[in-house]
Amino acid sequence: MKALKIGDITVTTPIVQGGMGVGVSLSGLASAVANEGGIGVISAAGLGLLYSDYSHDYSEAGIWGMRREIRKARAATKGIIGVNIMVALTHYPELVRTAIEEGVDIIFAGAGLPLNLPSYLVKGAKTKLVPIVSSARAARLICTKWFAEYKYLPDAIVVEGPMAGGHLGYKYEQIEDEAFSLQSIVPEVVAEVKKIAAAHNCTIPVIAGGGIYSGEDIYKIMALGADAVQMGTRFVVTEECDASPEFKQSYIEASREDIQIIKSPVGLPGRAIGNSFLEKVARGECRPSKCAFNCLKTCDIEKTPYCIMLALYNAYKGRMTHGYAFSGSNAWRCDKILSVKELMASLRSEYAHYAAREQ
């Protein structure tokens, strides 16, 4: 695999571990991936719940939790550490500022368009800014806005296809439409980004994610022009994943039919593993009476079918009857727990084997 370069950062293995909340990718998983030459990513979602012992104020606890997780990851690796901060989070600005203060290598921002992300940079900051998009149009919009307002262009761009886990930037009817498949949109995004980069005499790498499972998948998507891949599902079933054993087991036990598209309180469709909790949600049995966290800008307590932050936190803790696991479309293929070292070695080997066959 060719190394990924993001500005002055060199990533020896061009694999970005997707940021997965709540609590699925924290410093443990992120540092393990970074130690194997990839980019390890801490998810900011739900840190206010995970660090509620520090403060009963959800926002304050979340900011403290971000500092702690970044510092713990830094203590465990000399590799590249990123954070994933959803634009939809109510304390998104404070989390971004905190990540920059802590000198995190990269901020990945999605679940909404991060149109003002460069405004949080301070003099001397080395943090790279990487938006997550689902189309060439979104990539162009962000590049145009950032350069016009801040004279700044993305340090890289993640394009996420509709086979990803968690929240999807697609309409329901687009998810199974081949025109919106990762294989269709990657060349479009690459072409658009190359055009923008050429106009500004710079390089903007494109990272592709969503449904990528094997080394063969990595080879094929990079052959379409991607400079690297983002993978989430495969890293859930690793020893170092920060989620509970029960959470990981839900992946191993899942069948293809168990993977379903749900309506999230964030206002986006999402992909998850069906279970008894989601059946109760469908029956309208999980409506919250009050908002305990005020964690999402787009969540309306009068209309939300359940508290997503609490449901994901319960799953992270292993209480699967009171929550559920987001997953990519290939989660049903997971059949055992590996170490991150074993997984990364397997992906490299599969990639090399397929590359040799193609050449």
C-alpha positions, 0 to 999 in steps of 0.5 A: 500500500502506498503511504498517505500524505496529509500535509506534513503528516505521513501515514504509512498504512493508508487506513483510517479507523472510523470514529464510532460513538458512543464509546466504541472508538476511544483512546484504546482502539485509536492508539492501537490503530495508530501503532500499526501505522494507520490513523486512529480516531476517537469519537467525541459523541457521548463523552459527556455520558462516559465522563459524567463522574467528572461533571453532571453538566453533559457539555462540561464532562464531554469537553473534559472527556475529550482532553482525557481521551486525546492525552491517553492516546498520546501516552500510548502511541507516537502514531497519528491520532484524530478525533471525529466530531459530529457537526450535529452535536450541540457543543461542537464548537467547544469540542473542536476548540478543545481538540485543537488546543490538545494538538490532535493531528486531525479533526474529521467532521461530518453528520452535517456540513462543517462550513465554518470549521477553519474558523476555530484554528488558532495561530500555530495550530497544526491540526488538519481539518478533514470534512466528511462528505457524500458527494462531489457537490458537497466537497465543492461547496465546502472547498468554495466556502472555506477558501472564500471565507478563510483562505483555507482548503481541506487537508483531506476529504473523506467521501462516505458511501451509503453502505457505511454504519451509523448515520448516512448522508443520503435519502432513503431511496438513494441508499440502494441506488447504484448511482450513489454507491461508493464505487460510483461517487469516488471517481466523481469526488476525486475528479472534483477535488483534483480540479480544485487542488490544481486550481490552488496548486495543492494536494487534497487526498481523498479517503473513501469509506463505507462497506469496505471490508477486505484488502481486496476492497481496499485495492479496488477502491484505491484503483478508482482514485482514492488515496486511502480508505476509512474502515469502521466495522472491522475494528469493532471486532478487535480486542482493543475496541473500547466497546463491551464484549456484548457489543462486539458479540452482536456483530459476530452473531448478526446475519445479513438480514439483521442489518437494517436501515433505521430513522435516527433522532439526528434526522438522518437514516442510519444503519444498525443491527436489528434487535429487541430494543429497535423493535420496541422503538418501532412500536413507539415504546421508547419515547423519552419524557424529557431531554437529559443531555441536550446533546444534538442540535437536530433532536426534538424531544416532542418528536424523537422516538427514543434518546439516541445518546442513551441507547448507544451508551447502553449498547457500549456498556453491554446492555443490548436490550436497552440499546443497539449497535450501529454497523456497516453493511458487512457486519454480518461477515465478522466471525471472530475477535482479532487484535488490531495488529492481526487485522492490519496484517491481514488487510495488508496481506490481502491487498498485496495478494490481490495487487499481485494478481491484478498486475 
